[in-house]
Amino acid sequence: MEVATDTSGPHGAAGAPRDPADLTAPWLATALGTDTVADFSTERIGTGQLSESHRVALRYAAPEPAAPASVVLKVAAADERSRQTGVALGLYEREVRFYAELAPLLGGPVPACYHASFDRPSGTFCLLLGDAVGAEQGDEIAGCSDAEAHAAVQALGALYAPALAHPTLAQEDWLNRPSPINAAIVGSLLPGFFERYEQRIAPEHRIVCERLAEGLDELMAAAEQLPRGLVHGDYRLDNLLFDLAGPTRPVTVVDWQTVTCGPAMTDLAYFLGCALRIEDRRRIADELIRDYHAALGGALEYEQCLEGVRRQSFFGVMMAIISPMLVERTERGDEMFMTVLARHAQQVLDSDALALLPPHSGAAPVHARLRSPGPRARSLRRELAAENAARDAP
């Protein structure tokens, strides 16, 4: 893999393309380690909002049996608002460092990486990844089949087993930065969230959102006592490519922008809550948790997995509140966020996870207390950017 370096950081992006228009055959040849890239074409793929992915079909001047027929170029979002969010939260840098530093240690269901770079001053990044030819992206709104769900959790467990035993991940600063999210921030986003989606949120699910905003700080403090491991942070169907009958791997996991060290059951809880229709989750969740536990190879007890899923079920509710308020609004995005909010909130109710929160204080919900003049989404982005810059300052 080629990792570019310059003065902007450990994996700088000097000379790397910022969008498909910047691509050249010589740059591709260098990244792929060949001299025979003659021509190429690109097409936009995926539905990402914080970044863009483009399939690059390659034509070689001479036969290259071992060279890929196509690769995927991933770059920062063209939308300024989405790009600012990606930079402020450190998402772009994290994904570059995952492919450059962690993926080679873990192996498993991740694509090959030919180039990984990040340009801190401009907030742009560039990844050139293997193309999962023949695989199909999951559909968050439709949900997945039983077979896809089993494959996804087995892949997750196999991927994370070596991470649980890894001696240094917990000491990596870039994986263990303090979360900028707390009860005040979630509460400050709730007024706009409820105003935008008022007619689409069931009353019982609104209560889950309000209770979460009120008790999030205590919930996050308690989560520090849970077993810790690698967390993808967005392990959902839109980031999974399925090829169950393929010759290589049944699942490819992409979009590692939110990778951290954290409570080990976060991704499993998130997947169970958002990838499965409510009735399907109720029917097969226990089987899937057992699949995951078996794939870990004894690294955790089954009861730890079960309780960890219950405690981390709030993660999906939190993400369903935050995400739509910080990225470009689209019709599909609205449909997806409302679909997964309902699934995650019902997961919380089905597992009686509300009992894990502090008793309801009886005071006005935190979002009501913060309504004026509290920080709204625009000021939140500024604060996150400042926090990110302060952490990165020498």
C-alpha positions as CSV (number, residue, x, y, z in Angstrom):
1,M,0.0,0.0,0.0
2,E,1.2,3.5,-0.8
3,V,0.9,5.9,2.1
4,A,1.7,9.5,1.1
5,T,3.4,11.8,3.7
6,D,3.9,15.6,4.0
7,T,4.0,18.2,6.7
8,S,0.2,18.1,7.3
9,G,0.2,14.9,9.2
10,P,1.3,11.3,9.4
11,H,-0.5,10.4,6.2
12,G,-0.6,13.6,4.2
13,A,-2.2,13.9,0.8
14,A,0.4,15.8,-1.3
15,G,-0.5,15.2,-4.9
16,A,-3.4,12.9,-4.2
17,P,-6.7,13.4,-6.1
18,R,-9.4,15.3,-4.3
19,D,-12.1,14.1,-6.7
20,P,-12.4,11.9,-9.9
21,A,-11.5,14.9,-12.1
22,D,-8.0,14.9,-10.5
23,L,-7.3,11.2,-11.3
24,T,-4.6,10.4,-13.9
25,A,-3.3,7.1,-15.3
26,P,0.2,7.7,-14.0
27,W,-1.1,8.3,-10.4
28,L,-3.2,5.2,-10.6
29,A,-0.2,3.2,-11.9
30,T,2.0,4.4,-9.0
31,A,-0.6,3.6,-6.4
32,L,-1.2,0.1,-7.9
33,G,2.4,-0.7,-8.4
34,T,2.3,-1.1,-12.1
35,D,3.5,0.8,-15.2
36,T,0.7,-0.3,-17.5
37,V,-2.4,1.7,-16.7
38,A,-3.4,3.1,-20.1
39,D,-6.9,4.5,-19.4
40,F,-9.8,4.5,-16.9
41,S,-13.4,5.5,-16.4
42,T,-15.3,6.5,-13.2
43,E,-18.8,6.2,-11.9
44,R,-20.3,7.4,-8.6
45,I,-21.4,4.5,-6.3
46,G,-22.9,4.3,-2.8
47,T,-25.0,6.7,-0.9
48,G,-22.5,8.3,1.6
49,Q,-23.2,11.8,2.8
50,L,-19.9,12.6,4.5
51,S,-17.8,11.3,1.6
52,E,-18.1,10.2,-2.0
53,S,-17.1,6.8,-3.5
54,H,-16.4,6.3,-7.2
55,R,-15.7,3.0,-9.0
56,V,-12.7,3.3,-11.3
57,A,-12.6,0.8,-14.2
58,L,-9.1,0.2,-15.4
59,R,-7.6,-0.6,-18.8
60,Y,-4.1,-1.8,-19.0
61,A,-1.7,-1.4,-21.9
62,A,-0.4,-4.9,-21.4
63,P,-1.9,-8.0,-19.7
64,E,-1.8,-7.7,-15.9
65,P,-3.3,-11.0,-14.6
66,A,-2.7,-10.0,-10.9
67,A,-3.9,-6.4,-11.3
68,P,-7.5,-5.4,-10.4
69,A,-10.0,-4.7,-13.1
70,S,-11.5,-1.9,-11.0
71,V,-10.8,-0.1,-7.8
72,V,-12.8,2.4,-5.6
73,L,-11.7,6.0,-5.1
74,K,-13.1,7.5,-1.9
75,V,-12.8,11.2,-1.2
76,A,-14.3,13.9,1.0
77,A,-17.8,15.1,0.3
78,A,-18.3,17.9,-2.2
79,D,-21.0,19.4,0.1
80,E,-19.3,22.0,2.3
81,R,-21.5,21.4,5.3
82,S,-20.9,17.6,5.2
83,R,-17.2,18.1,4.7
84,Q,-16.9,20.5,7.7
85,T,-18.6,17.8,9.8
86,G,-16.2,15.2,8.6
87,V,-13.2,17.3,9.4
88,A,-14.5,18.6,12.7
89,L,-15.2,15.1,14.0
90,G,-11.8,13.8,12.8
91,L,-13.6,11.2,10.6
92,Y,-11.5,11.5,7.5
93,E,-8.2,11.1,9.4
94,R,-9.5,8.1,11.3
95,E,-10.4,6.2,8.2
96,V,-7.1,6.9,6.6
97,R,-5.2,5.7,9.7
98,F,-7.4,2.6,10.0
99,Y,-6.4,1.5,6.5
100,A,-2.8,2.5,7.0
101,E,-2.2,1.2,10.5
102,L,-5.0,-1.2,11.7
103,A,-6.3,-3.1,8.7
104,P,-3.0,-4.9,8.0
105,L,-3.1,-6.2,11.6
106,L,-6.7,-7.4,11.5
107,G,-7.3,-8.8,8.1
108,G,-10.7,-10.2,7.7
109,P,-13.7,-8.6,5.8
110,V,-12.1,-5.3,4.8
111,P,-11.1,-4.3,1.2
112,A,-7.5,-4.1,0.1
113,C,-6.0,-0.6,0.3
114,Y,-3.6,0.8,-2.4
115,H,-3.4,4.4,-1.2
116,A,-4.4,6.2,2.0
117,S,-3.7,9.9,2.6
118,F,-5.2,12.9,4.5
119,D,-4.5,16.6,4.0
120,R,-5.2,18.4,7.2
121,P,-5.1,22.0,6.0
122,S,-7.7,21.4,3.2
123,G,-9.7,18.8,5.1
124,T,-9.5,16.4,2.2
125,F,-8.5,12.8,2.0
126,C,-8.0,10.0,-0.5
127,L,-8.4,6.3,-0.3
128,L,-7.9,3.9,-3.2
129,L,-9.5,0.6,-2.2
130,G,-10.2,-2.8,-3.6
131,D,-13.5,-3.2,-5.4
132,A,-15.8,-5.9,-4.0
133,V,-16.8,-7.0,-7.5
134,G,-20.2,-8.9,-7.5
135,A,-21.1,-7.8,-4.0
136,E,-24.3,-5.9,-3.3
137,Q,-24.7,-3.1,-0.8
138,G,-27.2,-3.6,1.9
139,D,-30.3,-1.5,2.1
140,E,-30.8,0.1,5.5
141,I,-34.5,1.0,4.8
142,A,-35.5,-2.5,3.5
143,G,-33.5,-4.4,6.1
144,C,-31.6,-7.6,5.6
145,S,-32.4,-11.3,5.2
146,D,-31.6,-13.9,8.0
147,A,-28.7,-15.2,6.0
148,E,-27.2,-11.7,5.6
149,A,-27.6,-11.0,9.3
150,H,-25.9,-14.2,10.3
151,A,-23.0,-13.5,7.9
152,A,-22.7,-9.9,9.1
153,V,-22.4,-10.7,12.8
154,Q,-20.1,-13.7,12.2
155,A,-17.8,-11.4,10.2
156,L,-17.9,-8.7,12.9
157,G,-17.0,-11.2,15.6
158,A,-14.1,-12.7,13.5
159,L,-12.8,-9.2,12.8
160,Y,-12.9,-8.0,16.4
161,A,-11.5,-11.1,18.1
162,P,-7.9,-10.1,17.4
163,A,-8.6,-6.5,18.4
164,L,-9.9,-7.6,21.9
165,A,-6.6,-9.3,22.5
166,H,-4.4,-6.6,21.0
167,P,-2.1,-5.1,23.6
168,T,-1.7,-1.5,22.3
169,L,-5.0,-0.4,20.8
170,A,-6.2,1.1,24.1
171,Q,-3.1,3.3,24.1
172,E,-3.5,4.7,20.5
173,D,-4.4,8.4,21.0
174,W,-6.3,8.7,17.7
175,L,-8.5,5.7,18.7
176,N,-9.2,7.0,22.2
177,R,-10.0,10.7,21.9
178,P,-12.7,11.9,24.3
179,S,-16.2,11.9,22.6
180,P,-17.5,15.4,21.9
181,I,-21.0,14.1,22.4
182,N,-22.8,14.6,25.7
183,A,-26.3,15.1,27.1
184,A,-26.2,18.8,26.5
185,I,-25.3,18.4,22.9
186,V,-27.9,15.8,22.2
187,G,-30.4,17.9,24.1
188,S,-29.6,21.0,22.1
189,L,-30.2,19.1,18.8
190,L,-33.6,17.7,19.9
191,P,-35.7,20.8,19.3
192,G,-34.8,21.0,15.7
193,F,-35.0,17.2,15.3
194,F,-38.5,17.1,16.8
195,E,-39.6,20.1,14.8
196,R,-38.4,18.5,11.5
197,Y,-39.8,15.0,12.2
198,E,-42.6,15.7,14.6
199,Q,-45.3,13.8,12.6
200,R,-43.1,10.8,12.0
201,I,-42.0,9.9,15.5
202,A,-44.2,7.6,17.7
203,P,-45.0,9.1,21.1
204,E,-43.2,6.2,22.9
205,H,-40.1,6.6,20.8
206,R,-40.1,10.4,21.5
207,I,-40.0,9.5,25.2
208,V,-36.9,7.3,24.6
209,C,-35.2,10.2,22.9
210,E,-36.0,12.6,25.8
211,R,-34.9,10.1,28.4
212,L,-31.7,9.4,26.6
213,A,-30.8,13.2,26.3
214,E,-31.5,13.5,30.1
215,G,-29.4,10.5,31.2
216,L,-26.7,10.2,28.5
217,D,-23.8,11.4,30.6
218,E,-24.5,8.8,33.3
219,L,-25.0,6.1,30.6
220,M,-21.7,6.9,29.0
221,A,-19.9,6.9,32.3
222,A,-21.3,3.5,33.1
223,A,-20.2,2.2,29.6
224,E,-16.6,2.9,30.6
225,Q,-16.9,-0.2,32.8
226,L,-17.9,-2.5,30.0
227,P,-15.4,-4.7,28.1
228,R,-13.6,-2.6,25.5
229,G,-12.6,-3.3,21.9
230,L,-12.6,-1.9,18.4
231,V,-15.8,-0.1,17.4
232,H,-16.6,0.6,13.7
233,G,-19.2,3.1,14.9
234,D,-21.5,2.8,11.9
235,Y,-21.9,-0.9,11.3
236,R,-25.1,-0.9,9.3
237,L,-26.3,-2.2,6.0
238,D,-25.3,0.8,3.9
239,N,-21.7,0.0,4.9
240,L,-21.8,-3.7,4.2
241,L,-21.3,-5.4,0.8
242,F,-22.8,-8.9,0.6
243,D,-21.6,-11.7,-1.7
244,L,-22.8,-14.8,0.2
245,A,-22.1,-17.2,-2.7
246,G,-18.9,-15.5,-3.8
247,P,-15.5,-17.2,-3.9
248,T,-13.7,-14.9,-1.4
249,R,-15.6,-13.3,1.5
250,P,-19.4,-13.2,2.1
251,V,-19.2,-9.7,3.6
252,T,-17.0,-6.7,3.0
253,V,-17.1,-3.9,5.6
254,V,-16.5,-0.3,4.4
255,D,-16.6,3.2,5.8
256,W,-14.3,3.2,8.8
257,Q,-14.5,6.9,9.5
258,T,-15.9,6.5,13.0
259,V,-13.6,3.8,14.2
260,T,-12.6,4.1,17.9
261,C,-11.9,2.0,20.9
262,G,-15.0,1.7,23.1
263,P,-17.6,-0.6,24.6
264,A,-17.1,-3.9,22.7
265,M,-20.8,-4.6,22.0
266,T,-21.5,-1.2,20.4
267,D,-21.4,-2.4,16.8
268,L,-23.4,-5.6,17.5
269,A,-26.1,-3.7,19.3
270,Y,-26.2,-1.1,16.5
271,F,-26.5,-3.7,13.8
272,L,-29.3,-5.6,15.6
273,G,-31.2,-2.4,16.1
274,C,-31.0,-0.9,12.6
275,A,-30.4,-3.7,10.1
276,L,-33.3,-5.9,11.1
277,R,-37.0,-5.1,10.9
278,I,-38.5,-5.1,14.4
279,E,-40.3,-8.4,14.0
280,D,-37.1,-10.0,12.6
281,R,-34.9,-8.7,15.4
282,R,-37.4,-10.1,18.0
283,R,-37.3,-13.5,16.2
284,I,-33.5,-14.0,15.6
285,A,-31.6,-11.6,17.9
286,D,-30.6,-14.4,20.4
287,E,-29.3,-16.5,17.6
288,L,-27.2,-13.7,16.2
289,I,-25.7,-12.8,19.6
290,R,-24.7,-16.5,20.0
291,D,-23.1,-16.3,16.5
292,Y,-21.1,-13.3,17.5
293,H,-20.0,-14.9,20.8
294,A,-18.9,-18.0,19.0
295,A,-16.9,-15.9,16.4
296,L,-15.0,-14.2,19.3
297,G,-13.6,-17.6,20.2
298,G,-14.0,-17.3,23.9
299,A,-12.7,-13.7,24.3
300,L,-15.9,-12.8,26.2
301,E,-18.6,-14.6,28.1
302,Y,-22.0,-14.9,26.4
303,E,-23.6,-13.1,29.3
304,Q,-21.2,-10.2,28.7
305,C,-22.3,-10.0,25.1
306,L,-26.0,-10.1,26.0
307,E,-25.8,-7.4,28.6
308,G,-23.5,-5.3,26.5
309,V,-26.0,-5.3,23.6
310,R,-28.7,-4.2,26.0
311,R,-26.6,-1.3,27.4
312,Q,-25.4,-0.1,24.0
313,S,-28.9,-0.2,22.4
314,F,-29.0,3.6,23.1
315,F,-26.1,4.2,20.7
316,G,-28.4,3.8,17.7
317,V,-31.0,6.2,19.1
318,M,-28.3,8.8,19.7
319,M,-26.9,8.5,16.2
320,A,-30.4,8.8,14.7
321,I,-30.8,12.1,16.5
322,I,-27.4,13.6,15.8
323,S,-26.7,12.4,12.2
324,P,-29.6,14.1,10.3
325,M,-28.9,17.4,12.0
326,L,-25.2,17.5,10.9
327,V,-25.3,16.4,7.3
328,E,-26.9,17.5,4.1
329,R,-30.6,16.8,4.1
330,T,-31.9,14.4,1.5
331,E,-35.2,12.6,0.9
332,R,-33.6,9.2,1.3
333,G,-31.7,10.4,4.3
334,D,-35.0,11.4,6.0
335,E,-36.6,8.1,5.3
336,M,-33.5,6.2,6.5
337,F,-33.2,8.2,9.8
338,M,-36.8,7.8,10.6
339,T,-36.8,4.1,9.9
340,V,-33.8,3.4,12.1
341,L,-35.0,5.7,14.9
342,A,-38.1,3.6,15.2
343,R,-36.1,0.3,15.1
344,H,-33.5,1.5,17.7
345,A,-36.1,3.1,20.0
346,Q,-38.2,-0.1,20.0
347,Q,-35.0,-2.1,20.7
348,V,-34.5,0.0,23.8
349,L,-38.1,-0.6,24.9
350,D,-38.1,-4.3,24.1
351,S,-35.0,-4.9,26.2
352,D,-36.2,-2.7,29.1
353,A,-33.0,-0.6,28.7
354,L,-34.8,2.5,30.0
355,A,-34.3,0.9,33.4
356,L,-30.6,1.5,33.0
357,L,-31.0,5.3,33.0
358,P,-31.3,7.4,36.1
359,P,-34.8,7.8,37.4
360,H,-36.7,10.5,35.5
361,S,-36.2,13.8,37.4
362,G,-39.6,15.2,36.6
363,A,-38.0,18.4,35.4
364,A,-38.5,19.8,31.9
365,P,-36.6,17.7,29.3
366,V,-33.0,18.8,28.8
367,H,-33.7,20.0,25.2
368,A,-36.5,22.3,26.5
369,R,-34.1,23.7,29.2
370,L,-31.5,24.4,26.5
371,R,-33.8,25.7,23.8
372,S,-32.8,29.3,24.3
373,P,-30.1,30.3,23.8
374,G,-28.5,26.8,23.8
375,P,-26.1,25.6,21.1
376,R,-27.8,24.5,17.9
377,A,-26.4,22.5,15.1
378,R,-24.4,25.3,13.5
379,S,-22.6,26.3,16.8
380,L,-22.1,22.6,17.6
381,R,-20.1,22.2,14.4
382,R,-17.9,25.2,15.3
383,E,-17.3,23.8,18.8
384,L,-16.4,20.4,17.5
385,A,-14.0,21.9,15.0
386,A,-12.4,23.9,17.8
387,E,-12.1,20.9,20.0
388,N,-10.6,18.8,17.2
389,A,-8.0,21.5,16.4
390,A,-7.1,21.9,20.1
391,R,-6.5,18.1,20.4
392,D,-4.3,18.1,17.3
393,A,-2.2,21.2,18.4
394,P,1.3,20.4,19.5
